[in-house]
């Protein structure tokens, strides 16, 4: 059965390059490049593999800023067929994101499965898959390490602490994936060049006032460690034991 797959893609700043201002404790993000979030790459790869096995097409959706063109072109190079960028938002409100994305998905007819990462590296809330499934009133299959389609259903395997679990749901449904599901492909040069020529649809959402949690602080914690070097290991262990006893008291 050919599948109409939607993959949700997130673009974030390269968090590996973030540094902290030593005076204020604020993260310094100015001048840091954007990249496709790692779990979004796993989601893209899972969607494209599902298409390659069953036929159909993959539509990518990004909700972010007008800087997301490069991310969508990377998704095209990996095998995404169509792309939609919903612009005008640089925040991180999962409730608002779920509202905008679910409203867009409702306008796409006959989709079978929505695939996205189970969390994102910039917030780690992990709530977006469930919020979208709730707004669309469809089942959710969470934390997939493999995905298959059969007989009008989507079947996943997820790894628990002591065993693997196989679960399935009728389509349409939402599937969140873990990083263990695959190794995202590195597209060849010809596909990258072809991706650069493909059109990208951009839309402006009608943003609504949704109340959500408020970030009170994003300051880095202060570290006031004292460093001491002991050439005599026995004396060093005595000092460590003394410090531990002091903290326990």
C-alpha positions in Angstrom: 0.0 0.0 0.0 1.4 3.4 -1.0 1.7 5.7 1.9 1.2 9.5 2.2 3.8 10.3 4.9 4.3 13.6 6.7 7.6 14.2 8.5 8.0 17.0 10.9 11.4 18.7 10.8 13.0 21.0 13.3 15.8 23.5 12.7 17.9 24.6 15.7 21.0 26.6 16.2 24.1 24.3 16.5 24.1 23.8 20.2 27.5 22.3 20.2 28.9 25.8 19.4 27.0 27.6 22.1 29.3 29.3 24.7 28.3 31.0 28.0 29.1 34.6 28.8 31.4 34.3 31.9 30.1 37.6 33.3 26.3 37.1 32.9 25.9 33.4 32.6 23.7 33.9 29.5 24.2 31.6 26.5 25.9 33.4 23.6 24.0 32.5 20.4 24.9 35.4 18.1 26.5 34.2 14.9 26.0 30.5 15.5 24.8 28.7 12.4 21.5 26.7 12.2 21.3 23.0 11.4 18.7 20.2 11.2 18.1 18.7 14.6 19.5 15.2 14.9 16.3 13.4 15.7 14.6 15.2 12.8 17.2 13.5 10.5 16.3 10.2 12.0 12.6 11.0 11.3 13.4 11.9 7.7 15.3 8.7 7.2 12.5 6.6 8.7 9.9 8.3 6.5 12.0 7.9 3.3 12.7 4.2 4.1 9.0 3.6 4.6 8.3 5.3 1.2 11.0 3.3 -0.5 9.6 0.0 0.8 5.9 0.7 0.3 5.7 3.5 -2.3 4.0 6.9 -1.9 5.4 10.2 -1.0 6.9 12.2 1.9 5.9 15.7 2.7 8.2 17.7 5.1 6.9 20.4 7.4 9.0 23.0 9.2 7.5 25.5 11.6 10.1 28.2 12.2 11.7 31.2 10.6 12.6 32.2 7.0 16.1 30.8 7.6 14.7 27.2 7.2 15.2 26.9 3.5 18.6 25.2 3.9 17.1 22.7 6.3 14.3 21.8 3.8 16.8 21.5 0.9 18.8 19.0 3.1 15.5 17.1 3.6 14.9 17.1 -0.1 18.4 15.7 -0.7 17.6 12.9 1.7 14.5 11.9 -0.2 11.6 14.2 1.0 9.3 14.9 -2.0 7.5 18.1 -1.0 8.3 20.8 1.6 6.3 23.3 3.5 7.9 26.0 5.7 5.5 27.8 8.0 7.4 31.0 8.9 7.1 33.7 11.5 8.0 32.0 14.7 11.3 31.7 16.5 10.1 30.7 19.9 9.8 27.3 21.7 6.2 26.8 22.8 5.1 23.2 22.2 1.4 24.0 22.6 1.6 26.7 19.9 3.7 24.5 17.7 1.3 21.6 18.0 -1.7 23.9 17.2 -0.1 25.4 14.0 1.2 22.1 12.7 -2.0 20.1 13.4 -4.0 22.8 11.6 -1.8 22.5 8.6 -2.0 18.7 8.7 -5.8 18.9 8.7 -5.6 20.6 5.3 -3.5 17.7 3.8 -6.0 15.0 2.6 -5.5 11.3 3.0 -2.2 11.2 5.0 -1.4 7.9 6.6 1.3 8.6 9.1 3.1 11.5 10.8 6.7 10.9 11.8 8.8 13.1 14.1 11.5 12.8 16.7 10.5 11.9 20.2 12.1 15.1 21.6 14.4 17.8 20.4 17.9 18.8 21.5 17.1 22.4 22.4 14.2 21.7 24.8 13.9 18.0 25.6 10.2 18.4 26.6 9.1 15.3 24.6 5.5 16.5 24.6 5.0 17.5 20.9 4.1 14.1 19.5 1.4 13.6 22.1 0.0 17.1 21.7 -0.3 16.7 17.9 -1.9 13.3 18.2 -4.4 14.7 20.6 -5.3 17.7 18.4 -5.7 15.4 15.4 -7.6 12.7 17.5 -5.3 9.9 16.1 -3.4 7.2 17.9 0.3 7.7 18.8 3.0 5.1 18.7 5.9 6.4 20.7 9.7 5.8 20.8 10.0 3.6 17.8 13.2 1.8 16.9 11.6 0.3 13.8 8.5 1.0 11.7 6.6 -1.2 9.3 3.3 -0.7 7.4 1.0 -3.7 6.9 -2.8 -4.2 6.2 -3.7 -0.6 6.8 -1.8 -0.4 10.1 1.5 1.0 11.2 3.6 -1.4 13.4 6.5 -0.3 15.5 9.1 -1.9 17.8 10.2 0.0 20.8 13.0 -1.0 23.2 12.0 -1.2 26.9 14.5 -1.7 29.8 14.2 -5.5 29.8 12.5 -6.4 26.5 11.3 -5.1 23.1 7.6 -4.4 22.6 5.7 -4.6 19.3 2.6 -2.4 19.0 0.5 -1.2 16.1 -2.3 1.2 15.3 -4.6 1.9 12.3 -3.8 4.8 10.0 -3.7 7.7 10.3 -1.4 7.8 13.3 1.6 9.6 14.8 4.9 7.9 15.3 7.8 9.4 17.3 11.2 7.9 16.7 14.4 7.5 18.8 17.9 8.0 17.6 18.5 4.3 17.6 16.0 3.7 14.7 18.5 4.3 11.9 21.6 6.0 10.6 20.5 9.0 8.5 21.9 8.8 5.0 24.5 11.1 3.5 23.0 12.1 0.1 25.2 12.0 -3.0 26.2 15.2 -4.7 23.7 14.9 -7.6 20.8 14.7 -5.2 22.1 17.7 -3.2 22.3 19.7 -6.5 18.8 18.6 -7.5 17.4 19.5 -4.1 18.7 23.0 -4.5 16.4 23.5 -7.6 13.2 22.2 -6.0 10.5 24.7 -5.0 9.7 25.2 -1.3 6.3 26.4 -0.2 6.2 29.0 2.5 3.2 30.0 4.5 2.5 32.5 7.3 0.4 31.1 10.1 -2.3 32.9 12.0 -0.7 32.7 15.4 -3.0 32.3 18.4 -2.6 33.3 22.0 -1.9 30.0 23.8 -0.9 30.0 27.4 2.1 27.8 28.2 4.9 27.4 30.7 7.2 30.4 31.0 11.0 30.2 31.0 12.2 32.0 34.2 15.9 31.6 33.6 18.3 30.1 31.1 21.5 31.0 33.0 24.3 28.5 33.3 24.9 27.3 36.8 27.9 28.8 38.6 30.7 26.5 39.3 33.0 27.3 42.3 35.1 24.2 42.5 38.3 24.3 44.4 41.2 22.4 42.9 43.8 20.8 45.0 46.6 18.5 43.9 48.1 15.9 46.3 51.3 14.1 45.4 50.7 11.8 48.4 47.5 9.7 47.5 46.8 8.8 51.1 46.6 12.5 52.1 44.3 13.2 49.2 41.9 10.4 50.1 41.8 11.8 53.7 40.8 15.2 52.3 38.1 13.7 50.1 36.7 11.7 53.0 36.6 14.8 55.2 34.8 16.8 52.5 32.2 14.0 52.1 31.6 13.8 55.8 31.2 17.5 55.9 28.5 17.5 53.2 26.6 14.6 54.9 26.4 16.6 58.1 
